[in-house]
Amino acid sequence: MSRPVLKTSTLVTEDGVPIDAIHLPGRKDLAFVLAHGFTLSWQRPMVWKIAKRLNQDGGVVTFDFRGHGRSGGLSTMGDREINDLGVAVAYARELGYERVVAVGFSMGASVVVRYAGLVGGLDAAVSVSGPGRWYYRGTKQMRRVHWAVERRAGRLVTRTWLKTRVSPAGWNPVPVPPSEAAAKIAPTPFLVVHGDKDVYFPLDHAYQLYEAAAEPKDLWVVPGFGHAETAASASLGLIDRIRGWARQAALAGPPAPAGEPARAAQSALAGEPALAGEPAPPAPPAVPSQPAVIAEPAAAVSPLSSADGTVVPPRNGPAPLPPQGPPPGLQPA
């Protein structure tokens, strides 16, 4: 039997932004909603490869965040994108899927965490290479990201070369940080996946998310794994483990009640206002004094392992936080 012809759809968010989406039909008991990272698109080969792999275990809805690809609007770096994820989740429900799991990478991971905690309506949530807090500038790659979104020249480069349109307005108020939203995800099952070679967000971001969340939760520290889709598309065995975890976690309990997409914007903007031109507020001191440990129940849900088959624990403790505040030359434009 031939597979159905795939077609794109235009979804419209609660705040009126058109979102370009595609549905890959699959088993009706489970759908994955795939949320990409900054400057990517569902049409990028690495994202498409992940979507096709997830499709082996259920239906997939993937889409372009606002300001990306063929979607309308401007990127707000994870703030109003919570509405984009909301309409994609609602679309998966409308297609008749019994359970919905959101899987996010990098910026998309922060959106998944905040949606799961602030809006709800998911049967499981997965964060891959996601940040635990805002305003992180402790790596060279993240300093480049801040330049690309905070400076006029950076936004021009991002729009011209990376085909991503970034809002110049900044955040006001500051959206709820990922770690604070993670504390509200339970009882939805929550999986944090992070590599020990991530050049954007070091492991303490994963620990911060994991420690903030309540059970049921799992933390997978992947040896040799880099960042987000770039690394995951080259390690499809990891995607297989994620979809296996998602199926087991999502089907373990009763279906989640449908969320309330209309609340998304209000929930996402529930932080404190930030005055234009002021430096970013300091990140919350949420890194635990003891390292997070991979939860023992994760052994029954395909834990990540080293070459010799042993479960990989976190390091002896998270790296110390760098000094807060923007370095010279990275003040908001």
Rosetta silent file (secondary structure, phi, psi, omega in degrees, C-alpha in Angstrom):
SEQUENCE: MSRPVLKTSTLVTEDGVPIDAIHLPGRKDLAFVLAHGFTLSWQRPMVWKIAKRLNQDGGVVTFDFRGHGRSGGLSTMGDREINDLGVAVAYARELGYERVVAVGFSMGASVVVRYAGLVGGLDAAVSVSGPGRWYYRGTKQMRRVHWAVERRAGRLVTRTWLKTRVSPAGWNPVPVPPSEAAAKIAPTPFLVVHGDKDVYFPLDHAYQLYEAAAEPKDLWVVPGFGHAETAASASLGLIDRIRGWARQAALAGPPAPAGEPARAAQSALAGEPALAGEPAPPAPPAVPSQPAVIAEPAAAVSPLSSADGTVVPPRNGPAPLPPQGPPPGLQPA
SCORE:     score description
SCORE:     0.000 S_00000001
   1 L     0.000  131.304 -179.597    0.000    0.000    0.000 S_00000001
   2 L   -74.332  148.251  178.554    1.401    3.394   -0.960 S_00000001
   3 L   -75.630  151.611  178.947    1.906    5.986    1.715 S_00000001
   4 L   -65.335  149.906  177.011   -0.338    9.081    1.678 S_00000001
   5 L   -69.113  130.173  179.841    0.996   12.183   -0.030 S_00000001
   6 L   -79.440  141.023 -179.863    2.380   14.595    2.566 S_00000001
   7 L  -135.495  144.581  173.937    0.985   18.121    2.562 S_00000001
   8 E   -83.573  156.923  176.962    1.848   21.240    4.498 S_00000001
   9 E  -132.373  151.686  172.972   -0.758   23.150    6.467 S_00000001
  10 E  -105.125  114.850  176.896   -0.925   26.709    7.737 S_00000001
  11 E   -97.868  154.874 -179.895   -1.951   26.866   11.383 S_00000001
  12 E  -124.566  126.029 -176.305   -2.835   30.148   13.084 S_00000001
  13 L   -75.849  171.382  177.631   -1.826   30.855   16.684 S_00000001
  14 L   -59.724  -29.957  179.671   -3.905   32.520   19.392 S_00000001
  15 L   -99.402   19.426  168.053   -2.060   35.786   18.683 S_00000001
  16 L    82.485   21.640 -179.902   -2.682   35.581   14.922 S_00000001
  17 L   -98.488  127.109  176.855    0.663   34.314   13.581 S_00000001
  18 E   -74.345  131.273 -176.513    0.545   31.865   10.631 S_00000001
  19 E  -119.170  123.968  178.838    2.628   28.749   11.330 S_00000001
  20 E   -80.970  122.640 -174.870    3.855   26.435    8.563 S_00000001
  21 E  -136.202  159.489  175.225    3.384   22.808    9.656 S_00000001
  22 E  -139.180  143.605 -179.552    3.481   19.301    8.230 S_00000001
  23 E  -113.165  126.662  172.376    1.868   16.094    9.451 S_00000001
  24 E  -104.675  105.419 -175.239    3.482   12.685    9.014 S_00000001
  25 L   -60.984  147.633  178.956    0.670   10.162    9.625 S_00000001
  26 L  -160.730 -166.874 -179.926    1.348    7.293   11.994 S_00000001
  27 L   -55.102  133.848 -170.694   -0.143    5.055   14.672 S_00000001
  28 L   -76.996   -7.163 -179.438   -3.136    6.825   16.178 S_00000001
  29 L   -81.451  -12.172 -175.748   -2.285    6.013   19.781 S_00000001
  30 L  -153.733  135.418  172.832    0.672    8.454   19.865 S_00000001
  31 E  -126.244  140.945  172.115    1.817   11.661   18.175 S_00000001
  32 E  -102.599  130.760  170.724    5.133   13.455   18.502 S_00000001
  33 E  -105.794  115.089 -172.028    5.168   17.238   18.161 S_00000001
  34 E   -99.382  121.799 -177.523    8.711   18.168   17.144 S_00000001
  35 E  -112.537  116.551 -173.256    9.994   21.654   18.062 S_00000001
  36 L   -81.152  171.360  178.353   13.198   22.734   16.326 S_00000001
  37 L   -87.648  174.731 -177.680   16.051   24.925   17.530 S_00000001
  38 L   -59.708  135.310  179.265   16.895   28.552   16.690 S_00000001
  39 L    74.078    3.919  179.264   17.505   29.294   12.957 S_00000001
  40 L   -99.006 -173.432 -176.331   16.286   25.858   11.870 S_00000001
  41 L  -161.402  156.764  176.831   13.131   24.685   10.062 S_00000001
  42 L   -63.085  -21.238 -179.107   11.239   21.436    9.544 S_00000001
  43 L   -80.654  -12.066  178.048   12.612   21.523    5.993 S_00000001
  44 L   -68.821  136.667 -175.092   16.230   21.327    7.132 S_00000001
  45 H   -53.138  -38.747 -177.147   17.633   17.814    6.499 S_00000001
  46 H   -68.058  -36.243  178.063   18.698   17.261   10.111 S_00000001
  47 H   -71.768  -42.573  179.928   15.219   18.103   11.445 S_00000001
  48 H   -61.905  -39.688  179.181   13.501   16.053    8.772 S_00000001
  49 H   -61.735  -40.889  177.929   15.693   13.043    9.564 S_00000001
  50 H   -66.668  -42.368  179.406   14.648   13.219   13.234 S_00000001
  51 H   -60.672  -44.070 -179.667   10.980   13.613   12.271 S_00000001
  52 H   -65.043  -34.610  179.030   11.123   10.549   10.020 S_00000001
  53 H   -69.654  -43.352  176.376   12.755    8.522   12.795 S_00000001
  54 H   -61.979  -32.664 -177.547   10.098    9.507   15.323 S_00000001
  55 H   -63.706  -16.147  177.209    7.479    8.631   12.709 S_00000001
  56 H   -68.503  -16.560 -176.475    8.452    4.961   13.067 S_00000001
  57 H  -122.755    9.493  179.914    6.641    4.930   16.422 S_00000001
  58 L   165.645  177.464  174.306    3.714    7.303   15.879 S_00000001
  59 E   -70.417  158.698  179.287    2.383   10.276   13.994 S_00000001
  60 E  -134.032  131.147  167.616    4.519   13.423   13.821 S_00000001
  61 E  -115.675  119.583  174.668    3.539   17.083   13.618 S_00000001
  62 E  -128.316  160.731 -166.840    6.487   19.370   13.030 S_00000001
  63 E  -159.539  168.537  173.230    6.458   23.049   12.154 S_00000001
  64 L   -99.185  127.491  172.591    8.462   26.248   11.769 S_00000001
  65 L   -61.741  158.706  176.359    8.483   28.604   14.741 S_00000001
  66 L   -53.549  140.851 -178.336    7.495   32.214   14.070 S_00000001
  67 L    81.236   -2.726 -178.437   10.200   34.128   12.244 S_00000001
  68 E  -117.204  144.433  173.005   11.556   30.872   10.787 S_00000001
  69 L    53.502 -130.133 -177.026   11.088   29.342    7.347 S_00000001
  70 L   -95.603    6.822  174.652    7.657   29.946    5.855 S_00000001
  71 L   -77.078  156.650  178.717    5.969   30.883    9.132 S_00000001
  72 L   -85.569 -172.018  174.749    4.970   34.480    9.713 S_00000001
  73 L    74.399 -169.587 -179.335    5.914   36.842   12.519 S_00000001
  74 L  -126.229  144.458  178.559    9.230   37.473   14.224 S_00000001
  75 E   -67.593  135.131  174.630   11.208   35.223   16.522 S_00000001
  76 L  -114.172   19.991  171.444   10.997   36.119   20.205 S_00000001
  77 L    58.912   40.194  175.199   13.631   33.532   21.213 S_00000001
  78 L   102.269   -3.094 -179.275   11.300   31.202   23.090 S_00000001
  79 L   -81.508  -82.007 -178.009    8.812   33.683   24.547 S_00000001
  80 L   -73.788   -6.665  174.956    5.699   33.847   22.335 S_00000001
  81 H   -60.977  -16.711  175.611    6.771   30.633   20.621 S_00000001
  82 H   -59.646  -29.630  176.082    4.782   28.915   23.346 S_00000001
  83 H   -71.689  -33.960  178.628    1.726   29.816   21.227 S_00000001
  84 H   -65.159  -45.656  176.793    3.285   28.156   18.167 S_00000001
  85 H   -63.505  -38.518 -179.216    3.756   24.907   20.057 S_00000001
  86 H   -59.516  -43.091 -178.780    0.236   25.255   21.437 S_00000001
  87 H   -72.905  -30.312  176.640   -1.400   25.342   18.000 S_00000001
  88 H   -68.859  -39.799  176.429    0.738   22.398   16.841 S_00000001
  89 H   -64.300  -44.086  178.621   -0.362   20.342   19.870 S_00000001
  90 H   -61.504  -36.696  177.872   -3.992   21.297   19.226 S_00000001
  91 H   -64.209  -43.132  177.967   -3.553   20.224   15.594 S_00000001
  92 H   -61.198  -41.463  176.675   -2.245   16.803   16.686 S_00000001
  93 H   -63.423  -42.023 -179.137   -5.296   16.403   18.945 S_00000001
  94 H   -63.810  -30.003  178.531   -7.607   17.478   16.116 S_00000001
  95 L   -74.402   -7.518  174.009   -6.065   14.794   13.889 S_00000001
  96 L    99.780   10.801  179.525   -7.317   12.204   16.359 S_00000001
  97 L   -73.976  137.473 -175.423   -4.165   11.136   18.204 S_00000001
  98 L   -76.395  -37.717  179.685   -4.860    9.702   21.652 S_00000001
  99 L  -128.499  147.468 -179.363   -1.593   10.812   23.301 S_00000001
 100 E  -131.138  127.198  176.915    0.730   13.693   22.443 S_00000001
 101 E  -117.470  129.198  176.158    4.413   13.993   23.368 S_00000001
 102 E   -98.053  130.832  179.554    6.368   17.196   22.677 S_00000001
 103 E  -122.592  117.439 -176.622   10.071   16.828   21.852 S_00000001
 104 E  -120.570  148.154  179.534   12.110   20.029   21.716 S_00000001
 105 E  -120.046  127.862  175.393   15.704   20.811   20.805 S_00000001
 106 L    55.796 -116.400  177.871   17.666   23.804   22.180 S_00000001
 107 H   -57.260  -41.007  177.468   15.331   26.837   21.866 S_00000001
 108 H   -60.818  -31.926  176.984   12.535   24.402   21.050 S_00000001
 109 H   -65.774  -41.003  178.757   13.356   22.540   24.264 S_00000001
 110 H   -63.763  -34.981  178.464   12.838   25.703   26.314 S_00000001
 111 H   -68.931  -42.173  178.486    9.448   26.150   24.629 S_00000001
 112 H   -61.455  -44.964 -179.451    8.454   22.540   25.361 S_00000001
 113 H   -61.303  -45.313 -177.071    9.452   22.890   29.029 S_00000001
 114 H   -70.678  -36.801  176.798    7.528   26.125   29.451 S_00000001
 115 H   -65.518  -45.431 -178.541    4.462   24.806   27.609 S_00000001
 116 H   -61.468  -38.460 -177.152    4.413   21.596   29.649 S_00000001
 117 H   -84.325  -33.764 -171.904    4.690   23.507   32.923 S_00000001
 118 H  -100.366  -25.727 -178.320    2.593   26.596   32.222 S_00000001
 119 L  -112.321  -50.165  178.734   -0.113   25.370   29.841 S_00000001
 120 L    85.423 -171.378 -179.796   -0.238   21.578   30.141 S_00000001
 121 L    91.820    8.906  176.034   -2.161   19.087   28.086 S_00000001
 122 L  -100.775  155.007  175.219    0.825   16.903   27.125 S_00000001
 123 L   -94.312  -14.880  172.054    1.237   13.204   27.866 S_00000001
 124 E  -170.374  157.369 -179.523    5.037   13.553   28.136 S_00000001
 125 E  -135.730  138.648 -178.280    7.684   16.215   27.492 S_00000001
 126 E  -128.805  126.616  175.602   11.270   15.840   26.270 S_00000001
 127 E  -110.712  120.197  177.202   13.998   18.501   26.444 S_00000001
 128 E  -115.256  118.574  177.685   17.122   17.873   24.339 S_00000001
 129 L    60.706   34.466 -176.652   20.059   20.286   24.814 S_00000001
 130 L   -89.694  156.044  176.568   17.784   22.850   26.440 S_00000001
 131 L   -79.350  151.494  174.244   18.742   25.815   28.657 S_00000001
 132 L   -94.368  -16.406 -174.963   17.896   25.893   32.332 S_00000001
 133 L  -154.028  166.137  178.933   17.885   29.693   32.562 S_00000001
 134 L   -87.959  169.046  169.851   17.914   32.834   30.448 S_00000001
 135 L    63.886   25.672 -179.262   20.732   35.237   29.546 S_00000001
 136 L   -76.343  127.438  179.855   23.476   32.601   29.529 S_00000001
 137 L  -130.799   24.438 -172.755   26.696   33.924   27.951 S_00000001
 138 L   -81.898   -3.926  176.397   29.226   31.496   29.362 S_00000001
 139 L  -125.404  156.074 -179.806   30.251   29.935   26.026 S_00000001
 140 H   -60.120  -39.782 -179.111   31.574   31.494   22.841 S_00000001
 141 H   -63.804  -38.458  179.613   28.662   30.095   20.867 S_00000001
 142 H   -73.996  -29.833  173.868   26.089   31.679   23.176 S_00000001
 143 H   -65.260  -35.715  175.632   27.868   35.037   23.042 S_00000001
 144 H   -65.689  -40.491  178.234   27.516   34.830   19.263 S_00000001
 145 H   -61.232  -43.707  179.253   23.796   34.072   19.633 S_00000001
 146 H   -62.211  -39.930  176.834   23.356   37.132   21.865 S_00000001
 147 H   -62.756  -40.555 -175.822   25.125   39.291   19.289 S_00000001
 148 H   -66.836  -24.846 -176.875   22.909   37.854   16.551 S_00000001
 149 H  -108.606  -22.461 -175.272   19.680   38.786   18.355 S_00000001
 150 H   -95.650  -23.764 -177.765   20.602   41.888   20.387 S_00000001
 151 L  -104.162  145.748 -179.603   22.504   43.926   17.800 S_00000001
 152 H   -60.019  -43.255  178.332   21.048   45.422   14.651 S_00000001
 153 H   -63.470  -38.493  178.717   23.927   44.100   12.559 S_00000001
 154 H   -64.354  -42.020  178.924   23.475   40.668   14.109 S_00000001
 155 H   -66.444  -32.651  176.948   19.773   40.599   13.271 S_00000001
 156 H   -65.473  -45.217  177.432   20.596   41.615    9.697 S_00000001
 157 H   -61.884  -43.594 -178.982   23.033   38.720    9.360 S_00000001
 158 H   -62.184  -40.855  179.877   20.529   36.352   10.958 S_00000001
 159 H   -71.161  -41.509 -173.774   17.781   37.439    8.552 S_00000001
 160 H   -76.432  -47.396 -172.324   19.981   37.462    5.431 S_00000001
 161 H   -96.455  -32.858 -176.263   22.130   34.377    5.894 S_00000001
 162 L  -104.457    1.237  175.449   20.191   32.222    8.348 S_00000001
 163 L    55.643   37.323 -179.649   16.703   33.102    7.040 S_00000001
 164 E  -127.498  125.685 -175.154   15.490   33.859   10.569 S_00000001
 165 L  -102.297  114.402 -173.195   13.674   37.088   11.394 S_00000001
 166 E  -104.680  135.279  177.341   14.245   38.200   14.985 S_00000001
 167 L   -68.009  134.646  176.644   12.131   40.758   16.818 S_00000001
 168 L   -83.969   -2.229 -169.572   14.135   43.844   17.888 S_00000001
 169 L   -74.700  -27.017 -175.796   11.715   44.557   20.745 S_00000001
 170 L    77.170  179.231 -176.611   13.262   42.395   23.458 S_00000001
 171 L   -95.662  127.511  173.685   11.381   40.848   26.374 S_00000001
 172 L  -160.938  100.536    6.063    9.007   42.918   28.480 S_00000001
 173 L   -81.039  169.817  177.286    8.044   41.315   30.765 S_00000001
 174 L   -71.132  126.773 -178.999   10.707   38.619   31.036 S_00000001
 175 L   -66.951  157.403  179.156    9.084   35.219   30.410 S_00000001
 176 L   -56.694  126.842 -178.865    9.089   32.538   33.073 S_00000001
 177 L   -65.224  155.563 -179.024   12.517   30.806   32.946 S_00000001
 178 H   -55.476  -42.181 -177.211   12.694   27.131   31.946 S_00000001
 179 H   -64.965  -36.423  177.817   13.714   25.889   35.409 S_00000001
 180 H   -68.340  -38.476  177.022   10.748   27.618   37.049 S_00000001
 181 H   -68.371  -36.007  179.885    8.395   26.131   34.470 S_00000001
 182 H   -59.245  -32.558  179.959   10.003   22.688   34.940 S_00000001
 183 L   -65.047  -14.972 -176.679    8.915   22.768   38.587 S_00000001
 184 L  -107.828    5.224 -175.000    5.282   22.775   37.373 S_00000001
 185 L   -72.390  -40.320 -178.610    5.459   19.952   34.814 S_00000001
 186 L   -55.280  142.213   12.363    4.553   17.080   37.178 S_00000001
 187 L   -90.128   11.892  176.156    2.609   14.835   36.980 S_00000001
 188 L   -67.197  129.976  176.578    3.470   14.865   33.257 S_00000001
 189 L   -59.531  138.812 -172.470    6.504   12.574   32.627 S_00000001
 190 E  -134.216  127.806  178.754    9.573   14.675   31.836 S_00000001
 191 E  -119.562  128.748  175.197   12.847   13.620   30.184 S_00000001
 192 E  -110.140  123.065  179.218   15.991   15.783   30.090 S_00000001
 193 E  -120.218  128.742 -177.012   18.629   14.747   27.530 S_00000001
 194 E  -150.545  143.705  178.541   21.967   16.536   27.403 S_00000001
 195 E   -94.602  149.872  177.491   25.425   15.857   26.031 S_00000001
 196 L   -82.218    1.224  176.191   28.658   16.245   27.926 S_00000001
 197 L  -117.570   23.608  179.738   30.154   17.899   24.806 S_00000001
 198 L   -69.694  121.467 -176.604   27.484   20.567   24.363 S_00000001
 199 L   -92.173   -2.204  176.085   29.266   23.743   23.256 S_00000001
 200 L   -99.679  -58.488 -177.803   26.233   25.986   23.840 S_00000001
 201 L  -120.390  113.566  178.874   24.822   24.964   27.229 S_00000001
 202 L   -67.885  174.210 -170.981   27.035   23.000   29.647 S_00000001
 203 H   -61.111  -25.036 -177.950   25.668   20.206   31.798 S_00000001
 204 H   -62.809  -21.230  174.584   24.649   22.423   34.706 S_00000001
 205 H   -67.180  -41.586  177.898   21.672   23.548   32.581 S_00000001
 206 H   -65.492  -42.977  177.759   20.440   19.959   32.436 S_00000001
 207 H   -60.073  -39.558 -178.271   20.979   19.531   36.193 S_00000001
 208 H   -63.112  -44.127  176.883   19.058   22.748   36.805 S_00000001
 209 H   -63.940  -46.079 -175.738   16.037   21.512   34.855 S_00000001
 210 H   -64.927  -44.891 -178.537   16.160   18.054   36.405 S_00000001
 211 H   -67.854  -31.143 -179.706   16.513   19.260   39.984 S_00000001
 212 H   -72.286  -30.989 -175.020   13.694   21.780   39.559 S_00000001
 213 L   -79.296  154.340  173.421   11.255   19.155   38.261 S_00000001
 214 L   -99.375  166.677  176.626    9.294   16.719   40.406 S_00000001
 215 L   -65.092  149.489    2.816    8.738   13.043   39.663 S_00000001
 216 L   -83.282  131.897 -178.553    8.158   11.428   37.228 S_00000001
 217 E  -150.271  156.377  176.220   11.386   12.615   35.613 S_00000001
 218 E  -142.434  147.794  175.720   14.525   11.202   34.004 S_00000001
 219 E  -125.610  123.430  174.734   17.939   12.623   33.157 S_00000001
 220 E  -113.637  117.696  173.695   20.105   11.143   30.421 S_00000001
 221 E   -99.937  118.757 -171.033   23.677   12.436   30.173 S_00000001
 222 E  -100.825  114.187 -179.819   25.032   11.353   26.789 S_00000001
 223 L   -66.574  131.569  177.206   28.805   10.839   26.562 S_00000001
 224 L    79.334   -0.088 -176.772   30.346   12.503   23.520 S_00000001
 225 L   -84.390  136.333 -179.822   27.059   14.109   22.460 S_00000001
 226 L   -89.962 -121.501 -172.560   27.180   17.690   21.210 S_00000001
 227 L  -122.050  124.866  162.977   24.255   20.048   20.711 S_00000001
 228 H    53.547 -139.718 -172.233   20.645   19.520   19.620 S_00000001
 229 H   -63.741  -33.714 -179.803   19.679   18.467   16.086 S_00000001
 230 H   -57.547  -45.225  179.952   23.208   18.608   14.701 S_00000001
 231 H   -77.867  -40.937 -174.843   24.310   15.896   17.107 S_00000001
 232 H   -67.158  -36.527 -178.675   21.018   13.974   17.265 S_00000001
 233 L   -68.321  -19.495  176.149   20.667   13.598   13.487 S_00000001
 234 L   -95.866    1.108 -178.859   24.064   11.886   13.486 S_00000001
 235 L  -137.441   68.373 -173.728   23.040    9.634   16.397 S_00000001
 236 H   -68.564  -17.387  173.078   19.684    8.173   15.427 S_00000001
 237 H   -61.222  -32.787  175.967   20.050    5.500   18.084 S_00000001
 238 H   -65.988  -41.304  177.903   19.424    8.298   20.585 S_00000001
 239 H   -63.169  -37.605  176.773   16.209    9.229   18.785 S_00000001
 240 H   -61.831  -41.296  178.520   15.157    5.588   18.980 S_00000001
 241 H   -65.792  -40.244  179.509   15.712    5.628   22.744 S_00000001
 242 H   -63.550  -46.067 -178.474   13.770    8.872   23.087 S_00000001
 243 H   -68.030  -31.167  175.171   10.775    7.552   21.150 S_00000001
 244 H   -66.249  -43.894  175.783   10.882    4.334   23.187 S_00000001
 245 H   -60.953  -44.778 -176.062   10.874    6.325   26.433 S_00000001
 246 H   -61.953  -43.951 -179.560    8.093    8.564   25.110 S_00000001
 247 H   -63.033  -46.992 -178.601    5.831    5.683   24.170 S_00000001
 248 H   -64.505  -43.067 -177.877    6.264    3.945   27.515 S_00000001
 249 H   -68.475  -42.890 -175.262    5.863    7.158   29.533 S_00000001
 250 H   -70.437  -32.732 -176.552    2.876    8.509   27.579 S_00000001
 251 L   -91.705   -0.290 -175.666    0.928    5.248   27.625 S_00000001
 252 L   -72.753  -28.892 -177.380    1.619    4.468   31.280 S_00000001
 253 L  -125.810 -172.363  177.684   -1.276    6.527   32.629 S_00000001
 254 L   -68.309  155.250  178.505   -4.610    7.973   31.508 S_00000001
 255 L   -57.545  144.791  178.658   -4.558   10.460   28.625 S_00000001
 256 L   -70.563  143.110  173.407   -3.723   14.023   29.620 S_00000001
 257 L   -65.300  147.485  179.169   -6.600   16.492   29.613 S_00000001
 258 L   -59.899  140.282  178.685   -6.430   18.945   26.745 S_00000001
 259 L   -75.378 -175.124 -179.644   -4.535   22.119   27.589 S_00000001
 260 L  -121.385   86.656 -176.581   -5.859   25.640   27.246 S_00000001
 261 H   -54.857  -29.336 -178.483   -3.955   27.309   24.378 S_00000001
 262 H   -64.036  -20.905  179.836   -5.681   30.634   25.079 S_00000001
 263 H   -84.885   -8.797 -169.126   -3.765   30.810   28.365 S_00000001
 264 H   -58.793  -49.170 -176.723   -0.392   30.357   26.702 S_00000001
 265 H   -63.084  -41.489  179.891    0.512   34.020   26.136 S_00000001
 266 H   -64.293  -43.255 -179.740   -0.540   35.038   29.639 S_00000001
 267 H   -66.790  -40.510 -175.772    1.404   32.192   31.237 S_00000001
 268 H   -67.904  -26.473 -175.494    4.487   32.759   29.113 S_00000001
 269 L  -106.675   34.371 -174.670    4.665   36.433   30.029 S_00000001
 270 L   -92.052   14.882 -179.803    4.204   36.009   33.756 S_00000001
 271 L   -90.642 -167.122 -179.022    7.680   37.214   34.690 S_00000001
 272 L   -86.811  144.784  178.378    8.952   40.600   35.805 S_00000001
 273 L   -64.202  148.126  175.181    9.142   43.522   33.357 S_00000001
 274 L  -118.560  124.646 -178.028   12.546   44.437   31.986 S_00000001
 275 L   -75.729  140.786 -179.444   13.159   48.078   31.179 S_00000001
 276 L   -59.314  135.289  177.237   14.615   48.823   27.765 S_00000001
 277 L    87.003  -11.400  178.334   18.354   49.368   27.844 S_00000001
 278 L   -82.643  149.595  176.428   18.850   47.815   31.268 S_00000001
 279 L   -65.023  158.200 -178.820   21.190   44.826   31.633 S_00000001
 280 L   -63.655  143.832  175.843   19.609   41.425   31.958 S_00000001
 281 L   -66.562  153.813 -178.309   18.587   40.389   35.469 S_00000001
 282 L   -66.356  150.360  177.139   20.801   37.734   37.076 S_00000001
 283 L   -71.443  149.462 -179.995   19.913   34.089   36.588 S_00000001
 284 L   -67.638  142.612 -179.296   18.388   32.344   39.602 S_00000001
 285 L   -78.269   69.440 -171.617   20.882   30.349   41.717 S_00000001
 286 L  -100.905    2.185  179.501   19.126   27.069   40.969 S_00000001
 287 L   -72.524  126.501 -175.507   22.112   24.779   40.361 S_00000001
 288 L   -69.461  153.807  177.919   22.015   22.093   43.073 S_00000001
 289 L   -72.652  -25.072  175.440   24.896   21.611   45.486 S_00000001
 290 L  -110.931  143.695 -178.960   24.819   17.891   44.710 S_00000001
 291 L   -66.530  149.201  173.494   24.808   16.588   41.132 S_00000001
 292 L   -68.167  148.330 -179.494   21.639   15.179   39.674 S_00000001
 293 L  -119.649  137.455  177.429   21.639   11.412   39.383 S_00000001
 294 L   -57.665  124.028 -175.873   19.978    9.428   36.623 S_00000001
 295 L   -61.060  138.274 -176.966   16.812    8.136   38.241 S_00000001
 296 H   -57.716  -40.228  178.877   16.893    4.403   38.886 S_00000001
 297 H   -59.513  -18.896 -179.530   13.549    3.772   37.117 S_00000001
 298 H   -63.457  -21.101  179.749   15.166    5.077   33.924 S_00000001
 299 H   -61.191  -25.570  179.100   16.977    1.744   33.648 S_00000001
 300 H   -87.137   -3.023 -175.988   13.668    0.246   32.548 S_00000001
 301 L  -124.705   54.037  175.905   13.214    2.945   29.915 S_00000001
 302 L    50.924   65.453  178.750   16.266    2.537   27.688 S_00000001
 303 L   -66.639  153.902  173.903   18.876    4.526   29.652 S_00000001
 304 L   -71.274  147.150 -176.559   21.819    5.923   27.755 S_00000001
 305 E  -139.297  161.443  176.898   24.932    3.872   28.206 S_00000001
 306 L   -83.565 -177.881 -176.003   28.624    3.989   27.510 S_00000001
 307 L   -59.794  -29.432 -179.006   30.429    1.688   25.104 S_00000001
 308 L   -90.256    6.958  174.200   30.641   -1.049   27.737 S_00000001
 309 L    89.150    4.099 -178.533   26.882   -0.914   28.388 S_00000001
 310 L   -90.292  149.329  177.107   26.969    0.802   31.773 S_00000001
 311 E   -66.236  136.259 -177.180   24.679    3.658   32.724 S_00000001
 312 L   -93.509  113.168  177.204   26.525    6.965   32.515 S_00000001
 313 L   -80.703  162.939  173.043   26.120    9.061   35.676 S_00000001
 314 L   -63.739  167.344  177.196   26.582   12.822   35.709 S_00000001
 315 L   -66.141  179.316 -175.879   29.959   14.251   36.568 S_00000001
 316 L   -70.150    2.809  176.571   30.995   14.892   40.146 S_00000001
 317 L   158.733  153.362 -179.989   29.165   18.192   40.100 S_00000001
 318 L   -68.931  151.773  177.003   28.048   20.937   37.777 S_00000001
 319 L   -64.657  148.547  179.346   30.538   23.477   36.588 S_00000001
 320 L   -63.320  147.069  179.298   30.477   26.742   38.536 S_00000001
 321 L   -68.344  140.821  175.322   28.274   29.416   37.084 S_00000001
 322 L   -72.925  163.414  175.864   30.078   32.169   35.185 S_00000001
 323 L   -56.515  141.912 -177.641   29.719   35.769   36.359 S_00000001
 324 L   -85.660  162.760  179.290   26.308   37.129   35.424 S_00000001
 325 L    98.386  152.061 -175.999   25.592   40.085   33.211 S_00000001
 326 L   -71.482  139.696  174.651   26.608   40.765   29.614 S_00000001
 327 L   -69.666  166.605 -179.599   30.324   40.971   28.799 S_00000001
 328 L   -55.158  137.859  177.600   31.655   44.188   27.219 S_00000001
 329 L    87.819   -0.103 -179.483   30.254   44.797   23.767 S_00000001
 330 L  -121.063   28.970  172.971   27.123   42.698   24.269 S_00000001
 331 L   -69.511  148.173  178.955   24.745   45.254   25.739 S_00000001
 332 L   -55.846  142.089 -179.058   21.277   45.142   24.152 S_00000001
 333 L   -73.396    0.000    0.000   21.033   47.211   20.975 S_00000001
